[in-house]
Amino acid sequence: MSVKVEKLDNNMAKLIIEVAWADFNGAIEKVYQKQRKNITIPGFRKGKAPRMMIEKMYGKEVFFEDAANEIIPDAYEKAYDECGENIVSTPKVEVVQLEYDKPFIFSAEVALKPEVTLGKYKGVKIDKVDATVSDEDVDKAVEAERERNARSISVTDRAVKDGDDIILDFEGFVDGVAFNGGKGENYPLTIGSGQFIPGFEDQLIGKEIGTEVEVNVTFPEDYQSEELKGKAATFKCTVKEIKEKELPELDDEFASEVSEFDTLDEYKADVRKKLEEKKAADAKNAKEDAVIQAIIDDAKMDIPEAMLETQKRQLAEEFAQRIQAQGLSFEQYMQFTGMTAEAFLEQVAPQAKQRIESRLVLEAVAAAEGLEATEEDFDKEVDKLVESYKMEKDKVLEMIGEEAKKQMMEDIVVSKAVDFVVENAKESK
């Protein structure tokens, strides 16, 4: 296999990857062995036809497409390692040559890590962040704790009202036909949370337990599913259970139940202390964000669109994993909110751009200042993982591996760069 790099404009490059016919022929043989059991040729038992006979009947190219799909991932991975370029996007693959007894050639268009020209990064001036805690802040925190400790009481003598927690069965129909992803059973929903398509929850207010209700909504014109865009839909819903909250009294008994303190005053004092710690941490994060943004604003870099697209999709995957842990698929979230996948990616575009720019300028600062990660730094990070996972250190090290260690060392350097620019920043009073 060989790889050539063709530099393009805007920090893009095209890898021209050539795979020898012998290797491609091996991929064809692999595909043939996988598929032969499903192929019938007259004169041979099913699954017993020689490859030569199959190619004679269906053409020599019969396995070419599947063989290409078989070989491209490994060939690209090798090209990635060999090309010496800092690739920062998923590849856009295109077949260049796919002919019998000739090398298989394909291209992979990728984004390259852009160079950063730093402006001012020492002594950056930012506004001081207020970290004081008010009595109102304390009262809000205590009230939130009351909400968390509210009793959930089943209600059977009235209909649904705003703020209720309900258990719901539903199934969606368009033109009388049920559609995929539109059905749910024993689904927990807080009325007024805005979790479903606008208008859905409002139509459940005033409905009794056990009564089938028809909820009528219209899917947005930019909805992700072509067959549902702009369509009127009817959801057949049944409220199976209604629950309301009963807040505990705000007194010493409440304080002793939710904390280690005997009196409400002691409890509030502890709440204030914890809020002050949190506000101090938030102020630190806000200072870091402000300093980094100031450095970004004074730096120059040309971010390739492919790099941005890759980061947007990574954010979408991270979001999907978070909501899946809560029992909701990404597709269901899209359906209930009426958002398309394209709209979601555009929504996270600013966050993706910010993440890329932050990483790039901090790496540039680290290079300019000669910041490095030591084995001692790495060892401290491993100790944190040992504590977090409650595992033996050698097991954690085995789990990390060389690639993960490399990433951790890079992250340590970036963290040092953050500390450096923040320590050298100047806050206005």
C-alpha positions in Angstrom: 0.0 0.0 0.0 1.1 3.6 -0.7 -0.2 7.0 0.2 0.3 10.4 -1.4 -0.8 13.7 0.2 -2.2 16.4 -2.0 -2.6 19.7 -0.1 -5.8 21.7 -0.7 -6.9 25.2 0.3 -8.3 26.1 3.7 -6.3 23.5 5.7 -7.7 20.6 3.7 -5.8 17.7 2.1 -6.5 14.7 0.0 -4.9 11.4 0.7 -4.5 9.2 -2.5 -4.3 5.7 -1.2 -3.2 2.8 -3.5 -3.8 -0.8 -2.5 -2.0 -3.5 -4.5 -4.2 -5.8 -6.6 -3.0 -8.8 -4.5 -4.3 -7.2 -1.3 -7.5 -6.2 -2.9 -7.9 -9.7 -4.4 -7.5 -11.0 -0.8 -10.4 -8.7 0.2 -12.5 -10.1 -2.6 -11.7 -13.7 -1.4 -12.8 -12.7 2.1 -16.1 -11.3 0.8 -16.6 -14.4 -1.3 -16.1 -16.7 1.7 -18.7 -14.7 3.7 -21.3 -14.6 0.9 -20.9 -17.9 -0.8 -23.4 -19.7 1.5 -26.2 -17.4 0.2 -25.3 -17.9 -3.5 -26.9 -20.5 -5.8 -25.4 -21.5 -9.1 -27.0 -24.1 -11.4 -25.0 -27.4 -11.1 -23.7 -26.7 -7.6 -25.2 -27.1 -4.2 -26.1 -23.8 -2.4 -23.0 -22.4 -0.9 -20.6 -24.7 -2.8 -20.1 -22.7 -6.1 -16.5 -21.8 -6.8 -15.7 -18.1 -6.9 -14.6 -18.4 -10.5 -18.0 -19.7 -11.5 -19.8 -16.9 -9.6 -17.7 -14.3 -11.3 -18.2 -15.9 -14.7 -22.0 -15.8 -14.2 -22.4 -12.4 -12.6 -19.2 -10.6 -13.8 -15.7 -10.3 -12.4 -16.8 -7.1 -10.5 -19.6 -8.9 -8.6 -17.6 -8.7 -5.3 -15.8 -5.4 -6.0 -18.0 -3.0 -4.0 -18.2 -5.2 -0.9 -14.4 -5.8 -1.1 -13.8 -2.0 -1.3 -15.9 -1.5 1.8 -14.0 -4.4 3.5 -10.6 -2.9 2.8 -11.1 0.9 3.0 -11.2 1.2 6.8 -7.9 -0.7 7.4 -6.2 1.0 4.5 -7.3 4.4 5.6 -6.1 3.7 9.2 -2.6 2.7 7.8 -2.5 5.8 5.6 -3.5 8.0 8.6 -0.5 6.6 10.5 1.9 6.8 7.6 1.1 10.2 6.0 2.6 12.3 8.8 -0.2 14.8 8.8 -2.3 16.0 11.8 -5.7 15.0 10.6 -8.7 16.5 12.5 -11.8 15.3 10.7 -13.5 12.2 9.5 -12.5 11.4 5.9 -14.7 12.0 2.9 -13.9 8.8 0.8 -14.1 8.6 -3.0 -13.2 5.6 -5.2 -10.7 6.6 -7.9 -9.9 3.2 -9.5 -11.7 -0.1 -9.2 -10.7 -2.4 -12.0 -9.8 -6.1 -12.4 -6.1 -6.9 -12.0 -5.2 -3.3 -11.2 -4.4 -1.5 -7.9 -7.4 -0.3 -6.0 -7.1 3.4 -5.5 -9.3 5.7 -3.4 -9.0 9.2 -2.0 -9.8 10.5 1.5 -10.4 14.2 1.8 -9.6 15.4 5.3 -9.1 18.5 7.4 -5.6 19.2 8.8 -5.0 20.9 12.1 -4.8 24.6 11.4 -1.8 26.7 12.5 -2.6 29.4 15.2 -1.1 32.8 15.2 -1.3 34.0 18.8 -1.9 37.6 19.8 -1.8 38.7 23.4 -2.1 35.8 25.8 -0.2 37.2 28.9 -1.8 39.8 31.1 -5.2 39.5 29.5 -7.7 41.9 31.1 -11.1 40.6 32.1 -14.0 41.7 34.3 -14.0 40.4 37.9 -16.7 37.8 38.5 -19.0 38.4 41.6 -18.9 35.3 43.8 -21.0 36.7 46.8 -23.9 34.7 48.1 -27.1 36.5 49.0 -29.9 35.6 51.4 -32.1 35.1 48.4 -29.6 32.5 47.0 -29.8 30.6 50.3 -33.6 30.7 50.3 -33.8 29.4 46.7 -31.5 26.5 47.5 -33.5 25.6 50.6 -36.7 25.8 48.6 -35.2 23.5 45.9 -34.4 21.0 48.7 -38.0 21.1 49.8 -39.0 20.3 46.2 -36.6 17.3 46.1 -38.1 16.0 49.4 -41.7 16.6 48.5 -43.9 13.6 48.8 -45.4 12.3 45.6 -49.0 11.6 46.3 -51.2 9.6 44.0 -54.3 11.5 43.0 -57.5 9.7 41.9 -60.3 12.2 42.6 -59.4 14.8 40.0 -58.2 15.4 36.5 -54.7 16.3 35.4 -53.5 19.9 36.1 -50.4 21.9 35.3 -47.3 20.7 37.3 -48.6 17.1 37.8 -46.4 14.1 37.3 -48.2 11.6 35.2 -47.7 8.1 33.7 -48.8 8.0 30.1 -49.4 5.6 27.3 -49.5 7.1 23.8 -49.4 6.2 20.1 -49.1 8.7 17.2 -51.0 8.5 13.9 -50.9 10.5 10.7 -53.9 10.1 8.4 -55.0 7.2 10.6 -51.7 5.2 10.2 -49.3 4.7 13.1 -45.8 5.9 12.5 -42.5 4.6 13.7 -41.2 6.0 17.0 -44.5 7.5 17.9 -45.5 4.9 20.6 -44.7 4.9 24.3 -45.9 2.9 27.3 -45.7 3.9 31.0 -44.0 7.0 30.0 -43.3 9.5 32.9 -44.1 13.1 32.0 -44.3 16.3 34.1 -47.1 18.6 32.7 -45.6 21.9 31.8 -42.1 20.7 31.4 -42.1 21.3 27.6 -40.7 17.9 27.0 -43.1 17.1 24.1 -44.1 19.0 20.9 -45.7 22.4 21.8 -49.4 21.9 22.6 -49.1 18.3 23.5 -49.0 18.6 27.3 -51.6 21.4 27.4 -54.2 19.1 25.9 -53.8 16.6 28.7 -54.8 19.1 31.3 -58.3 18.4 32.6 -58.2 14.8 31.5 -59.2 11.9 33.8 -57.3 8.7 34.6 -58.1 5.8 32.3 -59.8 8.0 29.7 -58.5 7.8 26.1 -57.6 11.2 24.9 -56.9 12.4 21.4 -54.1 15.0 21.3 -53.7 16.8 18.0 -50.4 18.5 17.0 -48.7 19.5 13.8 -45.2 18.5 13.0 -42.9 21.4 12.0 -42.1 22.0 8.3 -38.4 21.3 8.9 -39.1 18.0 10.8 -36.4 15.4 10.3 -38.7 12.8 8.9 -39.8 13.6 5.3 -43.1 11.7 5.7 -44.0 13.7 8.8 -43.0 17.2 7.8 -45.8 19.7 8.3 -48.3 16.8 8.9 -51.1 16.9 11.3 -50.8 14.1 13.8 -53.1 12.5 16.4 -51.8 10.9 19.5 -54.1 8.5 21.3 -53.2 8.9 24.9 -54.2 7.3 28.2 -53.3 8.9 31.5 -52.6 5.9 33.8 -51.6 7.7 36.9 -51.5 11.2 38.4 -49.2 12.4 41.1 -48.9 15.7 42.9 -46.2 17.1 45.2 -46.7 17.8 48.9 -43.9 20.0 50.3 -42.6 19.5 53.8 -42.9 22.2 56.4 -39.8 24.5 56.6 -38.8 23.9 60.2 -36.1 22.2 62.4 -37.6 18.8 61.7 -37.1 19.3 58.0 -33.5 20.5 58.6 -32.7 17.3 60.6 -34.2 15.1 57.9 -32.3 16.6 55.0 -29.0 17.3 56.8 -26.8 16.4 59.7 -28.0 19.5 61.6 -30.6 19.8 64.3 -31.9 23.3 63.6 -33.0 25.2 60.5 -30.5 28.0 61.2 -27.6 25.6 61.3 -28.8 24.0 58.1 -29.1 27.3 56.3 -25.6 28.3 57.4 -24.3 25.1 55.9 -26.2 25.8 52.7 -24.6 29.2 52.5 -21.1 27.7 53.0 -21.7 25.2 50.2 -23.1 27.9 47.9 -20.1 30.1 48.5 -17.8 27.1 47.6 -19.8 26.5 44.4 -19.9 30.2 43.5 -16.2 30.4 44.0 -15.7 27.4 41.6 -18.1 28.9 39.1 -16.3 32.2 39.3 -13.0 30.4 38.6 -14.6 28.6 35.6 -16.0 31.9 34.3 -12.6 33.6 34.7 -11.0 30.8 32.7 -13.6 31.1 30.0 -13.2 34.8 29.8 -9.4 34.6 29.5 -9.5 31.9 26.9 -12.1 33.8 24.9 -10.0 37.0 25.0 -7.0 35.0 23.7 -9.2 33.5 20.9 -10.4 36.9 19.9 -6.8 38.2 19.5 -5.6 35.1 17.7 -5.8 34.1 14.0 -6.7 30.6 12.8 -8.5 29.1 9.8 -10.8 26.3 10.9 -11.8 23.9 8.1 -15.5 23.3 7.7 -14.8 19.5 7.9 -13.2 19.9 11.3 -16.2 21.9 12.5 -18.6 19.2 11.1 -16.7 16.5 12.9 -16.9 18.3 16.2 -20.6 19.0 15.8 -21.3 15.3 15.3 -19.1 14.4 18.3 -21.2 16.8 20.4 -24.4 15.2 19.1 -23.0 11.7 20.0 -22.2 12.9 23.5 -25.7 14.4 23.9 -27.3 11.1 22.6 -25.3 9.1 25.2 -26.4 11.4 28.0 -30.1 11.2 27.2 -29.9 7.5 26.5 -28.7 7.0 30.1 -32.0 8.7 31.1 -34.0 6.2 29.0 -34.7 8.3 25.9 -33.2 7.7 22.5 -31.9 10.5 20.3 -34.6 9.7 17.7 -37.4 10.0 20.4 -35.9 13.3 21.6 -36.0 14.6 18.0 -39.6 13.5 17.6 -40.9 14.9 20.9 -39.1 18.3 20.5 -39.9 18.6 16.8 -36.3 19.3 16.0 -34.4 17.8 13.0 -31.0 16.3 13.2 -29.7 19.1 10.9 -31.2 21.8 13.2 -29.6 20.1 16.2 -26.2 20.2 14.5 -26.6 23.9 13.7 -27.7 24.5 17.3 -24.4 23.1 18.6 -22.3 24.8 16.0 -21.2 27.7 18.3 -20.3 25.2 21.0 -18.3 23.1 18.5 -16.4 26.2 17.2 -15.7 27.3 20.8 -14.3 23.9 21.7 -12.0 23.8 18.7 -10.8 27.3 19.1 -10.1 26.9 22.8 -8.1 23.7 22.3 -6.1 25.2 19.4 -5.1 28.4 21.3 -4.2 26.6 24.5 -2.0 24.1 22.6 -0.4 27.1 20.9 0.2 28.8 24.3 1.7 25.5 25.6 4.1 25.4 22.6 5.1 29.0 23.0 5.8 28.6 26.7 7.4 25.2 26.4 4.8 23.6 28.7 5.1 19.8 29.0 3.5 16.9 30.8 5.8 14.7 33.0 5.4 11.1 34.1 4.7 12.5 37.5 1.8 14.5 36.1 0.5 11.3 34.4 0.9 9.3 37.6 -1.2 11.9 39.5 -4.0 11.5 36.9 -3.8 7.8 37.2 -4.2 8.0 41.0 -7.4 10.0 40.4 -8.7 7.2 38.2 -7.7 4.6 40.8 -9.7 6.5 43.4 -12.7 7.0 41.0 -13.0 3.5 39.8 -11.9 1.8 43.0 -9.5 -0.4 41.1 -5.9 -1.6 41.5 -3.4 0.8 39.8 -1.9 -1.8 37.6 -5.3 -2.7 36.3 -6.1 1.0 35.5 -2.7 1.3 33.7 -3.6 -1.8 31.7 -7.0 -0.3 30.8 -5.5 3.0 29.7 -3.1 1.7 27.1 -0.6 3.8 25.0 -3.1 5.7 22.9 -5.2 6.8 25.9 -2.0 7.7 27.7 -0.9 9.9 24.8 -4.3 11.7 24.9 -4.1 12.1 28.7 -0.6 13.7 28.4 -1.9 16.1 25.8 -4.8 17.0 28.1 -2.4 17.7 30.9 -0.4 20.1 28.8 -3.6 21.9 27.8 -4.6 22.1 31.5 -1.2 23.6 32.3 -1.8 26.2 29.6 -5.1 27.1 31.2 -3.4 27.6 34.6 -0.7 29.7 32.9 -3.0 32.2 31.1 -5.3 32.5 34.1 -2.5 33.2 36.5 -1.2 35.9 34.2 -4.6 37.5 33.6 -5.6 40.8 35.2 -9.1 41.3 36.7 -10.7 44.7 36.7 -12.2 45.8 40.1 
